[in-house]
Amino acid sequence: MWWSSARSRSVLAAALIIALAGCGFQPMHAPLVPSSQQLAAGFAATEVGLIADREGQILRDELRYRLGIGTSTVPPRYRLNVSLSESLTDAALQRTGLATRAELLVRARYTLTEVATGEVLLQETAATMSSFDLTDDRFSTLAAENDARERAMGRLAHDIRLRLGAYFSGRHAVADERRPG
């Protein structure tokens, strides 16, 4: 068949890329695209406020790392404030009624404001669930719970970064259309 050769596949891939470029396709994180400069500038000019408790410290560190904050000398133009809430529920119950697994639901409500005016630019909620095993050993259960919490903070930081990326690259109108009203 004609598509089985390596040359045919590369020609087909090139044609697909050209077709996508003609449709206005633009990668969010491409290095030479003008919107990626907006994205990097927006991230660099964002200050992450303090977040309460140990989970908040973990999330703040993750956000600062993922946004590249701390490596820039740009004065903050935006401020990101985040508040966390979490709930823990038992799952995977045995016939005796004892739980063998727990689910940790973490919600982050975040607000992006402009520092100079105090204007709210973006206000969203992100949520993630992480689960862990419940064992007879309290120490291993506590370690598993802490690990689940750290995984949840990493996912929340990733989700928040994606949403901020959509905002800073000018795609916030498109992202808002996907949200249920």
ZIUR-V300306 format. One record per run of one state. SS is the DSSP state (a for helix, b for strand, c for the rest). FROM is the first residue (numbers start at 1). LEN is the number of residues. If there is no record, write none. Layout:
# ZIUR-V300306
{{SS FROM LEN} {SS FROM LEN}}
This chain:
# ZIUR-V300306
{{c 1 1} {a 2 3} {c 5 1} {a 6 17} {c 23 11} {a 34 11} {c 45 1} {b 46 3} {c 49 4} {a 53 15} {c 68 10} {b 78 16} {c 94 5} {b 99 16} {c 115 5} {b 120 14} {c 134 4} {a 138 31} {c 169 3} {a 172 7} {c 179 3}}
